[in-house]
Amino acid sequence: MDWWDEVVRRLEPATGEVSLTAAAVWTVLAASVLVVAVEPLWRVLRIAVTLVHELGHAVVGMAAGRRFTGFVLRGDMSGHAATVGRARGIGRVVSTWAGYPAPAVVGAAMAWVAGLGWAAAFIGGILVILLFALVRVRSPLTLLVMLVAIAATGALWWWRDDLLQAQVLAGTGIVLVIGAWRHVAAVARTSDRSSDPGVLASLTHVPRVVWNLSFAIVCAAATWVVATEVLSALQ
C-alpha cells in the first residue's frame, strides 16, 4: 500500500548528517531558556510539562497493571490523571511516583535521540501516545491542548526534515528538563497531603522528603544526559 510505504518511510532512521552544529545548539539553548525564564511564556507553555507529567502517571500505571480512565489539564496549568486498580500496592505507588520524573526522563530521551538519527521514529511514538490519550480527555481545555499537540507533532513527523526534527527534540527536551526542576521545586515547598509526595507518604509511610529527593535524583540524572549531549555537540 502506498500510504503504508509513506508511514514506514517517515519512521526510518535518518540517512544523512543530523548532528546539531554549535550554532544550532546555541540557538536551541537560548530559545529553551527564554521559554522557561520569561514568566508570561512559561505560564502558557508549562502546560506541556504538565501534559507529560499526567501521561507519565498514565503510562506507568498501565505498565503496572492499572487501567487509565481519563485525565484533565486545568487553567492554572495543574492536572490530574485517573488510573483504576488496587487502592494500595506497588502499582498505585509507581503510578503515583511517575508524574514528577516523567518530564525529566522524556526530556533526556529527546536530547539523546536528537543526534542519533532516530528522531522521526521517536516523534512517531509520541504521536501514537497522544492519539491513544486523546479519547481519554475529560475537559474542553484538555481537548484543545491535545489537538494542538497532535497537530504540531503530526506536522513535524509527516513533513519530515531530519535536522528540524533533531532541533525541535533537543529544544523540547531542554525545556522539559528545566520545567521538571521547576515543578519538583514547587512541590517540595508544599505540605499539601493531596500532592504526589503527600499521597506517596500516606501509601508507604516513607516521609515525603524522601520522595521529593527521589524526584530530584531523576532530574539530576536527566540534566547530566542533556548536558553531556549539549557539550558533545559544542565540541
Number of C-alpha atoms within 10 A of each C-alpha: 5 7 8 9 10 11 13 11 15 21 20 13 15 19 9 9 11 20 17 21 13 15 11 15 20 15 13 22 18 12 16 19 14 14 19 20 12 10 12 10 12 16 14 13 16 22 21 21 26 26 26 22 26 27 24 24 26 27 20 22 27 17 12 16 16 19 15 20 15 20 23 21 25 14 12 10 15 15 16 19 24 18 23 14 16 11 10 11 11 15 20 23 19 16 25 24 23 22 26 29 26 28 32 32 23 20 31 28 18 26 28 22 20 28 23 14 21 21 33 26 19 20 22 19 14 17 19 14 14 18 15 10 18 18 13 17 19 16 13 12 14 21 17 13 17 21 15 12 18 19 13 12 17 17 11 18 24 16 10 16 15 24 20 15 24 26 24 17 26 30 23 23 28 30 28 29 26 22 25 30 21 15 19 17 14 10 16 19 9 11 11 12 13 10 15 21 27 21 18 22 18 15 16 13 10 13 13 21 13 13 18 20 14 15 25 20 13 18 26 15 14 28 21 13 17 23 15 14 19 21 11 11 17 14 7
